[in-house]
């Protein structure tokens, strides 16, 4: 790892446009995925469905995304990435439109499956485009900007979705995403240049052999392991975050939005800062800082009892600083692992692994956590220990990757 002493290279006007479009695409995908859960209180009575049926609807999205990402991996490097992006984004818009028009459990379930099928490949394509178009010395900042989509969805997307639902119906947020998404899709179609340099490289013509070559490539094994382990924290801790805050921290339901709002606002700035730090000081040193901070905060967080509101906000901020300081540099560093001719397939396989690992981790956390008679969550510290242990293994894997892929590599 070497520290970049020279001033960080500037982005051109076109590069800024591409980063903005990629970040917005990520925002629409994340908000479409996240918005359904808080709308459950409106959707279930409106459609007359049970909590079990609603759970099936929510999980269908992730399952469809994971399966489709894996199936599409063999074809991901066979086309101009811009055209591939527009094709799957169009399918994503169709699925979202069906969500906005759904009037029954069956239609909503089909709509979520369609949306997940197309959304899963979009994320992989976005990562491949970012890797193709930006050299390593800019990639940390690019990944930092793209990751702000998660924070923006908390600050802008969820409150806006609930506002639209309260003033109209639960269909309104999905229809709004479609209207905005169509405009952005048109801008990309008219202004983004083709991303097809990888097509000039020699690659396996058979899609299934291309997929197998990507999976069986030894230098990819560590990266696949990192992807699976990185999903541990989010999928084991976050599903119980609100419950733990209400029943263990003893924070009122009225104060819960304040925590998410402040955290989201701060993370909008932390993402780009983590990217700048990764480009300046090196991807692995920033990842190591984020991992050590995350381990400390996860153990501390999961052992706390009743805590004042300001204390909870401060803990959440430190925890998410650690999380973003891991995600941003890890994505930037792993983007240099696959050769250009396999980037699409590599990212698609990673996306599939993330979804599958997330489902397994969520189920594992659900098997560990129990509820006490007074409403508190019990055995949550055990979840914290599992997440911390996974973080240690991830740090070791990332160290090995950093030795294989120097920061200077474009």
C-alpha positions in Angstrom: 0.0 0.0 0.0 1.3 3.3 -0.9 0.0 6.7 0.1 -0.8 9.0 -2.7 1.3 12.1 -2.2 0.2 14.0 -5.3 -3.0 15.9 -5.4 -5.9 13.6 -6.3 -6.8 13.7 -10.0 -9.8 15.8 -10.8 -13.0 14.5 -12.4 -14.0 15.7 -15.8 -17.5 17.0 -16.5 -18.5 13.8 -18.2 -17.2 11.7 -15.3 -19.2 13.8 -12.8 -22.3 13.1 -14.9 -21.7 9.4 -15.0 -21.1 9.2 -11.2 -24.3 11.2 -10.6 -26.3 8.9 -12.8 -24.9 5.7 -11.3 -25.5 7.0 -7.8 -29.1 7.9 -8.6 -29.7 4.5 -10.1 -28.5 2.9 -6.9 -30.8 5.3 -5.0 -33.9 4.2 -6.9 -33.0 0.5 -6.5 -32.4 0.8 -2.7 -35.5 2.9 -2.0 -37.6 0.5 -4.0 -36.3 -2.4 -1.9 -36.5 -0.6 1.5 -39.8 1.3 1.0 -42.0 -1.8 1.2 -41.2 -2.8 4.8 -42.4 0.5 6.4 -45.4 0.4 4.1 -46.5 -3.0 5.5 -48.9 -1.3 7.9 -50.7 0.1 4.9 -50.3 -2.7 2.4 -51.5 -5.6 4.5 -55.0 -4.1 5.4 -55.4 -2.6 2.0 -54.9 -6.0 0.2 -56.2 -8.2 3.0 -53.0 -10.2 3.3 -51.5 -11.8 6.4 -48.0 -11.0 7.9 -46.8 -14.4 6.6 -47.9 -13.4 3.0 -46.3 -10.0 3.4 -43.0 -11.7 4.5 -43.1 -13.9 1.4 -43.5 -10.7 -0.7 -40.5 -9.1 0.9 -38.3 -12.2 0.6 -39.3 -12.8 -3.0 -37.5 -9.7 -4.1 -34.1 -10.7 -2.6 -34.4 -14.3 -3.8 -35.3 -13.2 -7.4 -32.4 -10.8 -7.3 -29.9 -13.4 -6.2 -31.0 -16.1 -8.7 -31.1 -13.7 -11.6 -27.7 -12.2 -10.8 -26.2 -15.6 -10.9 -27.9 -16.7 -14.1 -27.1 -13.4 -15.9 -23.4 -13.5 -14.9 -22.4 -15.5 -17.9 -23.9 -12.9 -20.3 -22.8 -9.8 -18.4 -19.7 -9.3 -20.4 -21.2 -10.0 -23.8 -22.9 -6.6 -24.4 -22.3 -2.9 -24.2 -22.7 -2.2 -20.5 -24.8 0.9 -21.2 -27.3 -1.1 -23.2 -27.4 -3.8 -20.6 -28.0 -1.2 -17.9 -30.9 0.4 -19.8 -32.5 -3.0 -20.6 -32.5 -4.1 -17.0 -33.5 -0.7 -15.7 -36.5 -0.8 -18.1 -37.5 -4.1 -16.6 -37.0 -2.7 -13.1 -39.4 0.2 -14.0 -42.0 -2.3 -15.3 -41.8 -4.2 -12.0 -42.1 -1.1 -10.0 -45.1 0.1 -12.0 -46.8 -3.2 -11.4 -46.2 -2.7 -7.6 -47.9 0.7 -7.9 -50.9 -0.8 -9.7 -51.2 -4.0 -7.6 -54.6 -4.7 -6.0 -54.0 -8.3 -4.8 -51.4 -10.4 -3.1 -50.8 -12.4 -6.3 -50.1 -9.4 -8.4 -47.9 -7.7 -5.8 -45.9 -11.0 -5.4 -45.4 -11.2 -9.2 -44.4 -7.5 -9.3 -41.8 -7.9 -6.6 -40.3 -11.0 -8.3 -40.0 -9.0 -11.6 -38.6 -6.0 -9.8 -36.0 -8.1 -8.0 -35.0 -10.1 -11.1 -34.0 -6.9 -12.9 -32.7 -4.9 -9.9 -30.2 -7.6 -9.0 -28.3 -7.3 -12.3 -28.4 -3.4 -12.3 -26.2 -3.3 -9.2 -23.6 -5.5 -10.8 -23.7 -3.5 -14.0 -23.2 -0.2 -12.1 -20.1 -1.6 -10.4 -18.7 -2.9 -13.7 -19.3 0.5 -15.4 -17.6 2.3 -12.5 -14.6 0.0 -12.7 -14.4 0.3 -16.5 -14.5 4.1 -16.7 -12.5 5.2 -13.6 -8.9 4.4 -12.7 -8.0 3.1 -9.3 -6.8 6.5 -8.1 -10.4 7.8 -8.5 -12.3 4.7 -7.7 -12.5 5.3 -3.9 -14.3 8.6 -4.4 -16.6 7.0 -7.1 -17.6 4.2 -4.8 -18.1 6.7 -1.9 -20.5 8.7 -4.0 -22.4 5.7 -5.2 -22.8 4.4 -1.6 -24.4 7.7 -0.5 -27.5 6.3 -2.2 -28.1 4.2 1.0 -27.9 7.3 3.2 -30.0 9.4 0.8 -32.7 6.7 0.8 -33.0 7.0 4.6 -33.0 10.8 4.6 -35.1 11.5 1.5 -36.7 8.3 0.3 -38.4 6.8 3.3 -39.9 10.0 4.7 -41.0 11.0 1.2 -42.6 7.6 0.7 -44.5 7.7 4.0 -45.6 11.3 3.2 -47.0 10.3 -0.2 -48.7 7.2 1.4 -50.3 9.3 4.1 -51.7 11.9 1.6 -52.7 9.4 -1.1 -52.3 5.6 -1.0 -49.4 3.2 -0.6 -49.3 3.0 -4.4 -48.0 6.6 -4.7 -44.3 6.0 -3.8 -43.9 3.3 -6.4 -45.6 5.4 -9.1 -43.4 8.3 -8.2 -40.2 6.2 -8.5 -41.4 5.2 -12.0 -42.0 8.8 -13.1 -38.6 10.0 -11.9 -36.8 6.8 -13.1 -38.1 7.2 -16.6 -36.7 10.7 -16.8 -33.3 9.5 -15.6 -33.3 6.6 -18.0 -33.9 9.0 -20.9 -31.0 11.2 -19.8 -28.7 8.1 -19.6 -29.9 6.9 -23.0 -29.2 10.2 -24.7 -26.0 11.4 -22.9 -24.0 8.4 -21.7 -21.4 7.1 -24.1 -21.2 3.3 -24.9 -19.3 1.3 -22.4 -17.9 -1.4 -24.6 -14.1 -1.5 -24.3 -14.3 -4.9 -22.8 -15.9 -6.3 -26.0 -12.6 -5.8 -27.8 -10.9 -8.2 -25.4 -10.7 -11.9 -26.1 -13.2 -13.7 -23.9 -15.0 -17.1 -23.8 -17.9 -17.0 -26.3 -20.0 -19.5 -24.5 -21.9 -17.9 -21.6 -21.9 -20.9 -19.3 -18.2 -21.5 -19.8 -17.6 -17.8 -19.2 -19.6 -18.0 -15.9 -17.6 -21.1 -14.8 -14.3 -19.5 -15.7 -15.2 -16.5 -13.6 -16.3 -18.7 -10.6 -13.3 -21.0 -10.9 -10.7 -18.3 -11.2 -8.5 -18.7 -8.0 -7.8 -15.0 -7.7 -11.6 -14.4 -7.3 -12.0 -16.8 -4.3 -11.0 -14.3 -1.6 -13.2 -11.6 -3.1 -16.2 -13.9 -3.0 -15.5 -14.7 0.6 -15.3 -11.0 1.4 -18.6 -10.4 -0.2 -20.3 -13.1 1.8 -18.8 -12.0 5.1 -19.5 -8.3 4.5 -23.2 -9.1 4.3 -23.1 -10.5 7.9 -23.3 -7.2 9.7 -26.1 -5.6 7.8 -28.3 -8.6 7.5 -27.8 -9.8 11.1 -27.9 -6.5 13.0 -30.1 -4.1 11.0 -33.4 -6.1 10.8 -33.5 -6.0 14.6 -32.2 -2.4 14.9 -35.5 -0.6 15.4 -36.8 -3.3 17.8 -33.6 -3.2 19.8 -33.7 0.6 20.0 -37.3 0.7 21.2 -37.3 -2.2 23.7 -33.7 -2.3 24.9 -32.5 1.3 24.6 -36.1 2.4 25.7 -36.3 5.1 23.0 -39.9 6.2 22.2 -41.4 5.4 18.7 -41.7 9.2 18.2 -37.9 9.6 18.5 -37.0 6.8 16.2 -37.2 8.9 12.9 -34.9 11.4 14.5 -32.2 8.8 14.9 -32.5 7.7 11.2 -32.7 11.2 10.0 -29.5 12.4 11.8 -27.6 9.2 10.9 -28.6 9.4 7.2 -27.7 13.1 6.9 -24.3 12.4 8.4 -23.7 9.4 6.2 -24.3 11.5 3.0 -21.0 13.2 3.9 -19.2 10.2 5.4 -19.5 8.1 2.2 -17.6 10.6 0.0 -15.1 11.3 2.8 -14.4 7.6 3.1 -13.8 7.5 -0.7 -11.4 10.4 -0.6 -9.5 8.9 2.3 -9.3 5.6 0.5 -7.8 7.3 -2.6 -5.3 9.3 -0.5 -4.2 6.9 2.2 -4.9 3.6 0.5 -7.9 1.3 0.4 -6.7 -1.3 2.9 -5.6 1.1 5.7 -9.1 2.8 5.5 -10.8 -0.6 5.5 -8.7 -1.7 8.5 -9.8 1.5 10.4 -13.4 0.9 9.6 -13.2 -2.8 10.6 -11.6 -2.1 14.0 -14.1 0.7 14.7 -17.0 -1.5 13.6 -15.9 -4.4 15.9 -15.6 -2.1 18.9 -19.0 -0.4 18.2 -20.8 -3.6 17.5 -19.8 -5.2 20.7 -20.6 -2.0 22.7 -23.9 -1.5 20.9 -25.2 -5.0 21.4 -24.5 -5.0 25.1 -26.2 -1.7 26.0 -29.4 -1.3 28.0 -31.5 1.8 28.5 -29.7 4.7 26.9 -30.5 8.5 26.4 -31.5 9.6 22.9 -28.3 11.6 22.3 -26.2 8.6 23.3 -28.1 6.4 20.9 -27.6 8.9 18.1 -23.8 9.1 18.8 -23.5 5.3 18.9 -25.3 4.9 15.6 -23.1 7.6 14.0 -19.9 5.8 15.1 -21.3 2.4 14.0 -22.2 3.6 10.5 -18.9 5.5 10.1 -17.3 2.1 10.7 -19.6 0.4 8.2 -19.1 3.0 5.4 -15.3 3.0 6.1 -15.4 -0.8 5.2 -17.9 -0.8 2.3 -16.4 2.0 0.3 -12.7 0.9 0.2 -13.6 -2.8 -0.1 -15.6 -2.1 -3.2 -12.9 0.1 -4.7 -10.1 -2.5 -4.0 -12.1 -5.5 -5.1 -13.1 -3.7 -8.3 -9.5 -4.3 -9.5 -9.6 -8.1 -8.8 -11.2 -9.3 -12.0 -9.7 -8.7 -15.5 -11.8 -6.3 -17.7 -13.3 -9.1 -19.8 -14.8 -10.7 -16.6 -15.9 -7.7 -14.7 -19.6 -8.0 -15.5 -19.7 -11.7 -14.6 -17.6 -11.2 -11.4 -19.9 -8.4 -10.1 -23.0 -10.4 -11.0 -21.7 -13.4 -9.0 -20.8 -11.1 -6.1 -24.3 -9.6 -6.2 -25.9 -13.1 -6.1 -23.6 -14.1 -3.2 -24.5 -11.0 -1.2 -28.2 -11.8 -1.5 -27.8 -15.4 -0.6 -25.5 -14.7 2.3 -27.8 -12.0 3.5 -30.7 -14.4 3.6 -28.7 -17.0 5.5 -27.4 -14.4 8.0 -30.9 -13.0 8.6 -32.2 -16.5 9.3 -29.2 -17.2 11.6 -29.9 -14.0 13.6 -33.5 -14.9 13.8 -32.6 -18.2 15.3 -30.3 -16.6 17.9 -32.4 -13.7 19.1 -35.4 -14.3 21.5 -37.8 -11.9 23.2 -38.0 -11.6 27.0 -41.4 -11.3 28.8 -40.9 -7.6 29.2 -40.3 -7.1 25.4 -36.5 -6.8 25.4 -34.5 -8.7 22.8 -32.3 -11.3 24.4 -29.1 -12.9 23.0 -28.4 -9.9 20.8 -24.8 -9.7 22.2 -24.3 -13.2 20.7 -25.2 -11.7 17.3 -22.7 -9.0 18.0 -19.9 -11.6 18.6 -20.8 -13.4 15.4 -20.6 -10.2 13.4 -17.3 -9.2 15.1 -15.8 -12.7 14.3 -16.9 -12.3 10.7 -15.2 -8.9 10.6 -11.9 -10.4 11.7 -11.9 -13.0 9.0 -12.9 -10.3 6.4 -10.0 -8.1 7.5 -7.6 -11.1 6.9 -9.1 -11.8 3.5 -8.9 -8.1 2.5 -5.2 -8.0 3.6 -4.5 -10.9 1.2 -6.4 -9.1 -1.6 -4.5 -5.9 -1.0 -1.2 -7.8 -1.5 -2.5 -9.1 -4.8 -4.0 -5.8 -6.1 -1.8 -2.7 -5.4 -3.7 0.6 -5.1 -1.9 2.0 -8.1 -3.4 -0.6 -10.4 -5.9 1.0 -12.8 
